[in-house]
């Protein structure tokens, strides 16, 4: 599990990403804006491809004109270095 | 806007669908289970196709092994008959 100091350090390198606590579990979350539903869904599929490739899967909320991605590590009930890497990869394909 | 009596009547015909209130707005919500992430994402895309066809768009939360769909009508800030029809169409493609 990443320490609070590590989390703050990693976060400072990931613009727009925030910590969201759901049922006591920290998640790394960001919302991306799009012109319509179709483009939002296309991005969801791009994230899905990366998730399958890395075998690490986020929660992806697809809505008209926006996609909210949440990364966390179920096994440890929190954030691992890998979640921050996946966040960076998500930015890279956005 | 659908009345409370209409909502209860429509809901009784849609197994598994529930009312979820988010920021004071009622949404029609159901979670579908799948074997893995890939199948969940496939269902998300099927819902997306129906949404585009009908020009009415839900919120779709895609996770490993499950998809949570929420229908509501932004314009009226609540539930319209059409949301229940979209719920039935979602069941039909599941």
Backbone of each chain as ProteinMPNN parsed JSONL, in Angstrom:
{"seq_chain_A": "XXXXXXXXXXXXXXXXXXXXXXXXXXXXXXXXXXXXXXXXXXXXXXXXXXXXXXXXXXXXXXXXXXXXXXXXXXXXXXXXXXXXXXXXXXXXXX", "coords_chain_A": {"N_chain_A": [[0.862, -1.195, 0.0], [0.542, 2.214, -0.846], [2.159, 4.874, 0.896], [1.015, 7.823, 2.7], [2.681, 9.972, 2.131], [3.943, 9.096, -0.21], [1.684, 8.918, -1.848], [0.939, 11.622, -2.064], [3.169, 12.621, -3.377], [3.167, 11.164, -5.821], [0.668, 11.971, -6.801], [1.094, 14.679, -7.313], [2.288, 14.61, -9.701], [0.359, 13.947, -11.465], [-1.82, 15.56, -13.069], [-5.11, 16.68, -12.378], [-6.025, 14.325, -11.291], [-7.604, 12.88, -8.471], [-8.016, 11.928, -5.01], [-10.507, 9.74, -4.041], [-12.599, 8.581, -1.582], [-14.208, 5.577, -1.157], [-16.424, 3.678, 0.592], [-14.479, 3.459, 2.607], [-12.223, 2.855, 1.168], [-9.493, 4.091, -0.603], [-9.527, 5.627, -3.764], [-8.157, 6.409, -6.957], [-9.056, 9.023, -8.908], [-10.403, 10.494, -11.897], [-12.066, 12.822, -14.062], [-12.821, 12.965, -17.447], [-13.585, 15.125, -20.141], [-15.799, 15.139, -22.988], [-17.06, 15.631, -26.391], [-19.478, 14.44, -26.92], [-21.654, 11.558, -26.426], [-20.756, 9.368, -27.869], [-17.979, 9.797, -28.282], [-17.143, 9.726, -25.664], [-17.695, 7.067, -25.024], [-15.959, 5.807, -26.753], [-13.515, 6.441, -25.581], [-13.8, 5.097, -23.173], [-13.611, 2.487, -24.145], [-10.978, 2.498, -25.033], [-9.636, 2.739, -22.618], [-10.458, 0.336, -21.538], [-9.084, -1.469, -23.17], [-6.411, -1.03, -22.447], [-6.6, -1.761, -19.781], [-7.18, -4.503, -19.979], [-4.865, -5.385, -21.195], [-2.966, -4.897, -19.212], [-3.999, -6.342, -17.23], [-5.322, -5.163, -15.073], [-7.974, -3.609, -13.626], [-10.149, -0.846, -13.875], [-12.857, 1.141, -12.437], [-15.196, 2.426, -14.618], [-17.029, 5.139, -15.401], [-19.315, 5.934, -17.727], [-20.769, 8.624, -19.345], [-22.965, 11.006, -21.003], [-20.83, 12.923, -22.784], [-18.808, 12.76, -20.874], [-16.302, 10.906, -19.034], [-15.603, 9.114, -16.162], [-12.922, 7.873, -14.463], [-11.79, 5.392, -12.226], [-9.186, 4.186, -10.322], [-7.963, 1.577, -8.306], [-6.613, -0.821, -5.958], [-7.963, -3.815, -5.496], [-7.115, -6.052, -4.026], [-5.477, -5.094, -1.958], [-7.107, -3.293, -0.867], [-6.865, -0.538, -1.381], [-4.561, 1.988, -2.522], [-1.972, 1.292, -4.796], [1.338, 1.564, -6.088], [1.112, 0.801, -8.755], [-1.462, 1.664, -9.477], [-1.147, 4.365, -9.834], [0.544, 4.365, -11.986], [-1.18, 3.276, -13.887], [-2.985, 5.361, -13.995], [-1.413, 7.331, -15.183], [-1.035, 6.099, -17.659], [-3.639, 6.16, -18.564], [-4.032, 8.901, -18.897], [-2.241, 9.197, -20.991], [-3.514, 8.032, -23.187], [-5.665, 9.615, -23.557]], "CA_chain_A": [[0.0, 0.0, 0.0], [1.314, 3.457, -0.894], [2.027, 5.712, 2.095], [0.424, 9.138, 2.447], [3.719, 10.809, 1.509], [4.077, 8.621, -1.594], [0.464, 9.295, -2.568], [1.015, 13.054, -2.384], [4.236, 12.806, -4.366], [2.689, 10.646, -7.111], [-0.463, 12.813, -7.235], [1.591, 15.958, -7.811], [2.717, 14.382, -11.087], [-0.797, 13.495, -12.242], [-2.784, 16.661, -13.035], [-6.533, 16.354, -12.518], [-6.377, 13.115, -10.536], [-7.904, 13.15, -7.067], [-8.329, 10.768, -4.181], [-11.917, 9.627, -3.672], [-12.716, 7.451, -0.667], [-15.482, 4.881, -1.292], [-16.505, 2.609, 1.6], [-13.212, 3.366, 3.341], [-11.118, 2.499, 0.271], [-9.054, 5.208, -1.446], [-9.452, 5.405, -5.209], [-7.563, 7.477, -7.752], [-10.172, 9.314, -9.805], [-10.354, 11.671, -12.781], [-13.135, 12.924, -15.056], [-12.419, 13.501, -18.755], [-14.729, 15.674, -20.872], [-15.872, 14.869, -24.426], [-18.067, 16.415, -27.099], [-20.759, 13.74, -26.974], [-21.65, 10.237, -25.799], [-19.964, 8.457, -28.703], [-16.55, 9.989, -27.999], [-16.931, 9.254, -24.291], [-17.681, 5.6, -25.066], [-14.704, 5.411, -27.42], [-12.452, 6.534, -24.581], [-14.041, 3.963, -22.261], [-13.067, 1.289, -24.793], [-9.511, 2.605, -25.037], [-9.203, 2.4, -21.257], [-10.695, -1.108, -21.393], [-8.005, -2.19, -23.86], [-5.222, -0.925, -21.594], [-6.894, -2.547, -18.568], [-7.042, -5.916, -20.317], [-3.453, -5.574, -21.489], [-2.205, -4.875, -17.95], [-4.774, -7.157, -16.287], [-5.675, -4.352, -13.891], [-9.229, -3.065, -14.152], [-10.726, 0.274, -13.126], [-14.283, 1.41, -12.615], [-15.315, 3.467, -15.645], [-18.395, 5.673, -15.5], [-19.499, 6.579, -19.029], [-21.976, 9.45, -19.422], [-22.957, 11.881, -22.159], [-19.802, 13.964, -22.739], [-17.742, 12.6, -19.88], [-15.918, 9.59, -18.52], [-14.908, 9.185, -14.874], [-12.141, 6.646, -14.278], [-11.304, 5.183, -10.856], [-8.217, 3.088, -10.17], [-7.525, 1.187, -6.962], [-6.207, -2.226, -5.97], [-8.908, -4.561, -4.657], [-6.413, -7.0, -3.167], [-4.948, -4.427, -0.765], [-8.127, -2.355, -0.384], [-6.332, 0.827, -1.41], [-3.755, 2.401, -3.677], [-0.644, 0.717, -5.007], [2.107, 2.275, -7.108], [0.576, 0.425, -10.058], [-2.638, 2.479, -9.788], [-0.647, 5.654, -10.323], [1.052, 4.08, -13.335], [-2.355, 3.13, -14.755], [-3.526, 6.722, -14.159], [-0.556, 7.986, -16.182], [-1.342, 5.47, -18.954], [-4.963, 6.658, -18.951], [-3.771, 10.249, -19.444], [-1.503, 9.072, -22.252], [-4.408, 7.647, -24.294], [-6.839, 10.513, -23.566]], "C_chain_A": [[0.896, 1.243, 0.0], [1.097, 4.259, 0.394], [1.438, 7.067, 1.699], [1.417, 10.043, 1.726], [3.922, 10.411, 0.042], [2.883, 9.067, -2.432], [0.536, 10.767, -2.988], [2.066, 13.343, -3.448], [3.773, 12.353, -5.758], [1.593, 11.554, -7.679], [0.012, 14.12, -7.864], [2.053, 15.842, -9.263], [1.578, 13.964, -12.002], [-1.905, 14.558, -12.198], [-4.227, 16.176, -13.223], [-6.977, 15.13, -11.748], [-6.569, 13.484, -9.07], [-8.143, 11.852, -6.307], [-9.804, 10.819, -3.793], [-12.038, 8.402, -2.765], [-14.121, 6.854, -0.776], [-15.481, 3.686, -0.341], [-15.147, 2.375, 2.271], [-11.999, 3.028, 2.489], [-10.775, 3.697, -0.623], [-8.98, 4.791, -2.914], [-8.83, 6.635, -5.845], [-8.556, 7.784, -8.864], [-9.958, 10.572, -10.639], [-11.519, 11.639, -13.757], [-12.605, 13.601, -16.306], [-13.671, 13.967, -19.495], [-14.636, 15.36, -22.375], [-17.035, 15.632, -25.054], [-19.446, 15.768, -27.072], [-20.627, 12.358, -26.303], [-20.712, 9.285, -26.545], [-18.471, 8.564, -28.379], [-16.207, 9.535, -26.581], [-16.799, 7.725, -24.29], [-16.422, 5.071, -25.761], [-13.542, 5.435, -26.423], [-12.575, 5.394, -23.558], [-13.431, 2.687, -22.844], [-11.543, 1.31, -24.858], [-8.953, 2.248, -23.653], [-9.347, 0.892, -21.039], [-9.58, -1.925, -22.02], [-6.727, -2.178, -23.016], [-5.399, -1.787, -20.338], [-6.692, -4.038, -18.823], [-5.567, -6.276, -20.531], [-2.637, -5.722, -20.195], [-2.835, -5.791, -16.898], [-4.996, -6.436, -14.952], [-6.859, -3.502, -14.337], [-9.817, -1.966, -13.266], [-12.251, 0.191, -13.113], [-14.359, 2.573, -13.594], [-16.771, 3.898, -15.743], [-18.515, 6.467, -16.79], [-20.817, 7.342, -19.022], [-21.895, 10.305, -20.673], [-21.864, 12.938, -21.94], [-18.764, 13.835, -21.647], [-17.53, 11.16, -19.434], [-15.158, 9.801, -17.21], [-14.235, 7.836, -14.614], [-11.664, 6.567, -12.836], [-10.385, 3.957, -10.816], [-7.959, 2.825, -8.689], [-7.216, -0.302, -7.025], [-7.046, -3.012, -4.956], [-8.178, -5.372, -3.585], [-5.913, -6.357, -1.875], [-5.946, -3.413, -0.198], [-7.622, -0.924, -0.36], [-5.496, 1.065, -2.648], [-2.354, 1.798, -3.656], [0.031, 1.575, -6.078], [1.528, 2.042, -8.511], [-0.657, 1.255, -10.454], [-2.234, 3.836, -10.356], [-0.078, 5.501, -11.736], [-0.109, 3.964, -14.322], [-3.011, 4.498, -15.001], [-2.725, 7.47, -15.229], [-0.834, 7.418, -17.573], [-2.695, 5.957, -19.466], [-4.834, 8.059, -19.543], [-3.151, 10.147, -20.833], [-2.409, 8.731, -23.432], [-5.606, 8.595, -24.412], [-6.722, 11.563, -24.665]], "O_chain_A": [[1.875, 1.317, 0.743], [-0.016, 4.314, 0.916], [1.374, 7.409, 0.519], [1.044, 10.79, 0.822], [4.055, 11.267, -0.832], [3.035, 9.529, -3.563], [0.229, 11.109, -4.13], [1.876, 14.202, -4.309], [3.96, 13.065, -6.745], [1.583, 11.866, -8.869], [-0.583, 14.61, -8.823], [2.19, 16.845, -9.964], [1.797, 13.663, -13.175], [-2.822, 14.465, -11.382], [-4.517, 15.372, -14.109], [-8.175, 14.911, -11.566], [-5.819, 14.278, -8.503], [-8.437, 10.814, -6.9], [-10.284, 11.829, -3.278], [-11.624, 7.306, -3.144], [-15.109, 7.541, -0.519], [-14.641, 2.793, -0.454], [-14.729, 1.235, 2.472], [-10.884, 2.924, 3.0], [-11.64, 4.245, -1.307], [-8.439, 3.737, -3.251], [-8.959, 7.751, -5.341], [-8.869, 6.913, -9.675], [-9.414, 11.571, -10.167], [-11.919, 10.573, -14.226], [-12.011, 14.677, -16.237], [-14.697, 13.287, -19.479], [-13.549, 15.321, -22.95], [-17.877, 16.2, -24.358], [-20.462, 16.454, -27.186], [-19.604, 12.049, -25.692], [-19.977, 8.506, -25.938], [-17.787, 7.553, -28.221], [-15.116, 9.022, -26.331], [-15.913, 7.166, -23.644], [-15.893, 4.021, -25.397], [-12.691, 4.546, -26.432], [-11.575, 4.81, -23.139], [-12.811, 1.904, -22.125], [-10.895, 0.268, -24.751], [-7.943, 1.554, -23.533], [-8.482, 0.253, -20.44], [-9.173, -2.952, -21.475], [-6.048, -3.197, -22.891], [-4.465, -2.455, -19.893], [-6.112, -4.747, -18.0], [-5.098, -7.33, -20.101], [-1.741, -6.561, -20.102], [-2.279, -5.989, -15.817], [-4.875, -7.017, -13.874], [-6.759, -2.759, -15.314], [-9.962, -2.142, -12.056], [-12.846, -0.711, -13.701], [-13.674, 3.582, -13.426], [-17.638, 3.111, -16.122], [-17.908, 7.527, -16.942], [-21.866, 6.769, -18.726], [-20.86, 10.328, -21.338], [-21.961, 13.751, -21.021], [-17.915, 14.715, -21.501], [-18.438, 10.33, -19.454], [-14.196, 10.567, -17.155], [-14.895, 6.799, -14.553], [-11.188, 7.558, -12.282], [-10.761, 2.857, -11.219], [-7.761, 3.76, -7.913], [-7.515, -0.966, -8.018], [-6.868, -2.894, -3.744], [-8.559, -5.382, -2.415], [-5.921, -6.991, -0.82], [-5.679, -2.76, 0.811], [-7.914, -0.176, 0.573], [-5.694, 0.432, -3.685], [-1.662, 1.801, -2.638], [-0.641, 2.231, -6.875], [1.463, 2.955, -9.334], [-0.868, 1.518, -11.638], [-2.895, 4.379, -11.241], [-0.206, 6.397, -12.569], [-0.045, 4.478, -15.439], [-3.53, 4.756, -16.087], [-3.297, 8.157, -16.075], [-0.866, 8.161, -18.554], [-2.873, 6.145, -20.669], [-5.448, 8.367, -20.564], [-3.492, 10.911, -21.736], [-2.104, 9.102, -24.566], [-6.465, 8.402, -25.272], [-7.613, 12.398, -24.819]]}, "seq_chain_B": "XXXXXXXXXXXXXXXXXXXXXXXXXXXXXXXXXXXXXXXXXXXXXXXXXXXXXXXXXXXXXXXXXXXXXXXXXXXXXXXXXXXXXXXXXXXXXX", "coords_chain_B": {"N_chain_B": [[-43.14, 14.245, -15.974], [-43.027, 11.141, -14.28], [-45.565, 9.943, -12.07], [-45.657, 8.971, -8.549], [-47.261, 6.702, -8.265], [-47.37, 5.736, -10.877], [-44.643, 5.183, -11.228], [-44.271, 3.081, -9.392], [-45.922, 1.171, -10.545], [-44.758, 0.771, -13.088], [-42.222, -0.093, -12.292], [-42.777, -2.549, -11.128], [-42.923, -4.153, -13.258], [-40.386, -4.463, -14.102], [-38.018, -6.389, -13.353], [-35.465, -6.329, -10.903], [-34.721, -3.723, -11.268], [-34.19, -0.624, -9.637], [-35.021, 2.318, -7.73], [-32.812, 4.96, -7.463], [-31.716, 7.681, -5.692], [-30.001, 10.501, -6.641], [-28.392, 13.378, -5.777], [-30.921, 14.511, -5.295], [-32.323, 13.76, -7.531], [-34.274, 11.301, -9.027], [-33.22, 8.149, -10.207], [-33.329, 5.376, -12.422], [-32.127, 2.285, -11.784], [-29.938, -0.514, -12.352], [-27.913, -3.394, -11.73], [-25.931, -5.503, -13.65], [-24.51, -8.739, -13.841], [-21.38, -10.2, -14.883], [-18.964, -12.504, -16.382], [-16.394, -11.572, -16.55], [-14.179, -8.725, -17.17], [-14.128, -8.067, -19.87], [-16.545, -9.057, -20.955], [-18.327, -7.497, -19.538], [-17.691, -4.964, -20.546], [-18.415, -5.336, -23.198], [-21.183, -5.451, -22.947], [-21.672, -2.873, -22.057], [-21.08, -1.489, -24.403], [-23.138, -2.435, -26.029], [-25.342, -1.315, -24.767], [-24.668, 1.324, -25.199], [-25.012, 1.5, -27.969], [-27.786, 1.227, -28.243], [-28.542, 3.472, -26.829], [-27.543, 5.549, -28.44], [-29.051, 5.126, -30.713], [-31.624, 5.71, -29.823], [-31.25, 8.203, -28.975], [-31.065, 8.839, -26.244], [-29.435, 8.918, -23.254], [-27.76, 6.944, -20.872], [-26.154, 6.718, -17.583], [-23.363, 4.703, -17.364], [-21.768, 2.401, -15.495], [-18.907, 0.67, -15.68], [-17.346, -2.196, -14.521], [-15.037, -4.753, -13.306], [-16.565, -7.654, -14.173], [-19.135, -6.614, -13.757], [-21.861, -4.405, -14.644], [-23.345, -1.336, -14.08], [-26.275, 0.291, -14.741], [-27.824, 3.415, -15.218], [-30.757, 5.152, -15.7], [-32.298, 8.244, -16.431], [-34.087, 11.344, -16.854], [-32.615, 14.128, -17.868], [-33.648, 16.637, -18.586], [-36.074, 16.934, -17.231], [-35.273, 16.466, -14.734], [-35.696, 13.999, -13.465], [-37.7, 11.012, -13.566], [-39.056, 9.778, -16.575], [-41.597, 8.27, -18.555], [-40.24, 7.242, -20.746], [-37.747, 6.495, -19.701], [-38.294, 4.142, -18.393], [-38.977, 2.559, -20.511], [-36.512, 2.464, -21.8], [-35.128, 1.055, -19.859], [-36.374, -1.43, -20.06], [-35.587, -2.079, -22.656], [-32.861, -2.295, -22.202], [-32.767, -4.551, -20.583], [-33.611, -6.349, -22.514], [-31.439, -6.628, -24.238], [-29.561, -7.758, -22.667]], "CA_chain_B": [[-42.562, 13.448, -14.881], [-43.89, 10.042, -13.839], [-46.034, 10.063, -10.684], [-45.21, 7.887, -7.683], [-48.081, 5.515, -8.574], [-46.882, 5.219, -12.173], [-43.306, 4.625, -11.011], [-44.422, 1.766, -8.752], [-46.533, 0.254, -11.51], [-43.747, 0.437, -14.105], [-41.135, -0.842, -11.624], [-43.224, -3.923, -10.864], [-42.747, -4.916, -14.506], [-38.964, -4.436, -14.466], [-37.306, -7.076, -12.273], [-34.074, -5.965, -10.64], [-34.52, -2.271, -11.368], [-34.499, 0.085, -8.402], [-34.889, 3.78, -7.768], [-31.657, 5.485, -6.73], [-31.804, 9.145, -5.722], [-28.685, 11.146, -6.662], [-28.558, 14.839, -5.718], [-32.34, 14.853, -5.347], [-32.925, 13.314, -8.793], [-34.506, 9.851, -9.083], [-32.691, 7.419, -11.356], [-33.713, 3.978, -12.525], [-30.795, 1.669, -11.765], [-29.811, -1.977, -12.248], [-26.567, -3.933, -11.924], [-25.861, -6.789, -14.357], [-23.266, -9.455, -13.549], [-20.709, -10.87, -15.999], [-17.877, -13.393, -15.988], [-15.104, -10.872, -16.526], [-14.242, -7.321, -17.575], [-14.397, -8.001, -21.307], [-17.983, -9.236, -21.197], [-18.987, -6.311, -18.988], [-17.473, -3.868, -21.495], [-19.234, -5.63, -24.376], [-22.55, -5.051, -22.628], [-21.637, -1.4, -22.044], [-21.15, -1.051, -25.8], [-24.483, -2.737, -26.531], [-26.213, -0.262, -24.209], [-24.297, 2.549, -25.907], [-25.614, 1.472, -29.305], [-29.221, 1.503, -28.072], [-28.635, 4.864, -26.371], [-27.332, 6.404, -29.6], [-30.202, 4.888, -31.593], [-32.811, 6.367, -29.248], [-30.805, 9.532, -28.532], [-31.32, 8.986, -24.803], [-28.168, 8.351, -22.782], [-27.697, 6.628, -19.442], [-24.828, 6.609, -16.982], [-22.997, 3.28, -17.364], [-20.571, 2.13, -14.693], [-18.322, -0.605, -16.086], [-16.335, -2.705, -13.591], [-14.717, -6.152, -13.556], [-17.669, -8.564, -13.875], [-20.47, -6.026, -13.598], [-22.215, -3.123, -15.265], [-24.492, -0.686, -13.434], [-26.88, 1.235, -15.685], [-28.768, 4.36, -14.614], [-31.54, 5.955, -16.653], [-33.152, 9.315, -15.933], [-34.256, 12.361, -17.892], [-31.98, 15.357, -17.394], [-34.484, 17.804, -18.87], [-37.119, 17.086, -16.207], [-34.667, 16.187, -13.432], [-36.351, 12.854, -12.836], [-38.036, 9.859, -14.408], [-40.089, 9.888, -17.583], [-42.006, 6.973, -19.11], [-39.191, 6.796, -21.652], [-36.67, 5.845, -18.945], [-38.728, 2.77, -18.111], [-38.871, 1.861, -21.799], [-35.081, 2.208, -22.013], [-34.771, -0.014, -18.924], [-36.856, -2.676, -20.659], [-34.704, -2.354, -23.808], [-31.573, -2.726, -21.646], [-32.971, -5.971, -20.219], [-33.773, -7.143, -23.741], [-30.133, -6.898, -24.885], [-28.627, -8.298, -21.657]], "C_chain_B": [[-43.566, 12.365, -14.475], [-44.31, 10.263, -12.384], [-45.546, 8.862, -9.876], [-45.96, 6.585, -8.001], [-47.635, 4.889, -9.898], [-45.537, 4.537, -12.0], [-43.409, 3.228, -10.406], [-44.996, 0.73, -9.716], [-45.504, -0.197, -12.556], [-42.658, -0.458, -13.494], [-41.502, -2.306, -11.43], [-43.056, -4.808, -12.095], [-41.281, -4.993, -14.944], [-38.131, -5.06, -13.343], [-35.861, -6.6, -12.136], [-33.793, -4.478, -10.713], [-34.967, -1.609, -10.071], [-34.384, 1.588, -8.606], [-33.711, 4.179, -6.888], [-31.734, 7.011, -6.831], [-30.403, 9.744, -5.615], [-28.887, 12.652, -6.76], [-30.018, 15.24, -5.928], [-33.062, 14.401, -6.604], [-33.054, 11.783, -8.8], [-33.941, 9.258, -10.366], [-33.183, 5.982, -11.273], [-32.424, 3.193, -12.702], [-30.839, 0.15, -11.638], [-28.363, -2.377, -12.479], [-26.656, -5.322, -12.564], [-24.505, -7.425, -14.08], [-22.7, -10.156, -14.794], [-19.518, -11.679, -15.509], [-16.545, -12.68, -15.842], [-15.286, -9.413, -16.982], [-14.675, -7.191, -19.034], [-15.899, -8.101, -21.601], [-18.782, -8.05, -20.655], [-18.892, -5.164, -19.989], [-18.274, -4.075, -22.786], [-20.679, -5.188, -24.145], [-22.671, -3.514, -22.601], [-21.785, -0.861, -23.47], [-22.52, -1.328, -26.426], [-25.476, -1.677, -26.028], [-25.949, 1.049, -24.944], [-24.943, 2.631, -27.277], [-27.105, 1.796, -29.231], [-29.426, 2.975, -27.674], [-28.503, 5.83, -27.552], [-28.529, 6.339, -30.546], [-31.423, 5.693, -31.125], [-32.519, 7.82, -28.855], [-31.223, 9.83, -27.085], [-30.195, 8.22, -24.113], [-28.138, 8.136, -21.278], [-26.305, 6.919, -18.882], [-24.538, 5.119, -16.899], [-21.69, 3.107, -16.599], [-20.071, 0.724, -15.026], [-17.232, -1.008, -15.098], [-16.038, -4.149, -13.955], [-15.95, -6.99, -13.175], [-19.025, -7.934, -13.626], [-20.619, -4.673, -14.278], [-23.442, -2.577, -14.537], [-25.006, 0.409, -14.356], [-27.873, 2.122, -14.948], [-29.437, 5.187, -15.7], [-32.315, 7.032, -15.908], [-33.201, 10.37, -17.018], [-33.784, 13.709, -17.362], [-32.934, 16.543, -17.449], [-35.536, 18.037, -17.779], [-36.562, 16.802, -14.809], [-35.34, 15.035, -12.712], [-36.673, 11.775, -13.851], [-39.222, 10.132, -15.318], [-40.408, 8.458, -18.041], [-40.896, 6.374, -19.973], [-38.04, 6.085, -20.929], [-37.024, 4.388, -18.643], [-38.672, 1.925, -19.381], [-37.409, 1.519, -22.085], [-34.586, 1.096, -21.076], [-35.183, -1.374, -19.499], [-35.981, -3.072, -21.856], [-33.338, -2.848, -23.329], [-31.672, -4.203, -21.238], [-32.979, -6.845, -21.47], [-32.446, -7.483, -24.399], [-29.13, -7.528, -23.9], [-28.479, -9.815, -21.789]], "O_chain_B": [[-44.764, 12.614, -14.344], [-43.511, 10.715, -11.564], [-45.084, 7.867, -10.435], [-45.369, 5.505, -8.006], [-47.538, 3.668, -10.019], [-45.303, 3.457, -12.543], [-42.726, 2.303, -10.844], [-44.602, -0.436, -9.701], [-45.394, -1.384, -12.866], [-42.233, -1.443, -14.098], [-40.656, -3.191, -11.549], [-43.047, -6.035, -12.001], [-40.97, -5.517, -16.014], [-37.603, -4.35, -12.487], [-35.134, -6.484, -13.122], [-32.741, -4.02, -10.268], [-35.984, -1.98, -9.484], [-33.732, 2.058, -9.538], [-33.624, 3.788, -5.724], [-31.808, 7.562, -7.929], [-29.701, 9.526, -4.628], [-29.485, 13.142, -7.718], [-30.311, 16.191, -6.652], [-34.265, 14.621, -6.746], [-32.072, 11.066, -8.606], [-34.149, 9.784, -11.459], [-33.42, 5.45, -10.189], [-31.698, 3.412, -13.672], [-31.666, -0.403, -10.913], [-27.667, -1.79, -13.308], [-27.369, -6.199, -12.075], [-23.479, -6.745, -14.083], [-23.449, -10.64, -15.643], [-19.108, -11.554, -14.354], [-15.67, -13.127, -15.1], [-16.41, -8.941, -17.154], [-15.476, -6.325, -19.386], [-16.444, -7.331, -22.391], [-19.787, -7.649, -21.241], [-19.878, -4.476, -20.253], [-18.75, -3.114, -23.391], [-21.316, -4.622, -25.033], [-23.66, -2.949, -23.069], [-22.518, 0.098, -23.71], [-23.002, -0.551, -27.251], [-26.335, -1.21, -26.776], [-26.876, 1.79, -25.27], [-25.374, 3.703, -27.702], [-27.625, 2.548, -30.056], [-30.365, 3.627, -28.13], [-29.25, 6.803, -27.657], [-28.961, 7.349, -31.102], [-32.149, 6.274, -31.931], [-33.417, 8.563, -28.458], [-31.672, 10.93, -26.764], [-30.013, 7.025, -24.348], [-28.453, 9.041, -20.506], [-25.398, 7.315, -19.614], [-25.371, 4.351, -16.417], [-20.643, 3.608, -17.01], [-20.714, -0.275, -14.702], [-16.296, -0.244, -14.863], [-16.706, -4.719, -14.817], [-16.336, -7.035, -12.007], [-19.981, -8.643, -13.314], [-19.662, -3.919, -14.457], [-24.451, -3.269, -14.396], [-24.275, 1.335, -14.71], [-28.671, 1.637, -14.146], [-28.773, 5.834, -16.51], [-32.921, 6.761, -14.871], [-32.448, 10.305, -17.99], [-34.441, 14.343, -16.536], [-33.026, 17.34, -16.515], [-35.853, 19.178, -17.442], [-37.289, 16.886, -13.819], [-35.534, 15.08, -11.497], [-35.996, 11.643, -14.871], [-40.254, 10.646, -14.886], [-39.578, 7.557, -17.92], [-40.643, 5.169, -19.939], [-37.429, 5.174, -21.486], [-36.156, 3.515, -18.64], [-38.362, 0.734, -19.336], [-37.101, 0.423, -22.553], [-33.73, 0.295, -21.453], [-34.428, -2.343, -19.428], [-35.674, -4.249, -22.047], [-32.727, -3.709, -23.961], [-30.772, -4.996, -21.515], [-32.421, -7.943, -21.478], [-32.331, -8.52, -25.052], [-27.985, -7.796, -24.265], [-27.737, -10.431, -21.025]]}, "name": "protein", "num_of_chains": 2, "seq": "XXXXXXXXXXXXXXXXXXXXXXXXXXXXXXXXXXXXXXXXXXXXXXXXXXXXXXXXXXXXXXXXXXXXXXXXXXXXXXXXXXXXXXXXXXXXXXXXXXXXXXXXXXXXXXXXXXXXXXXXXXXXXXXXXXXXXXXXXXXXXXXXXXXXXXXXXXXXXXXXXXXXXXXXXXXXXXXXXXXXXXXXXXXX"}
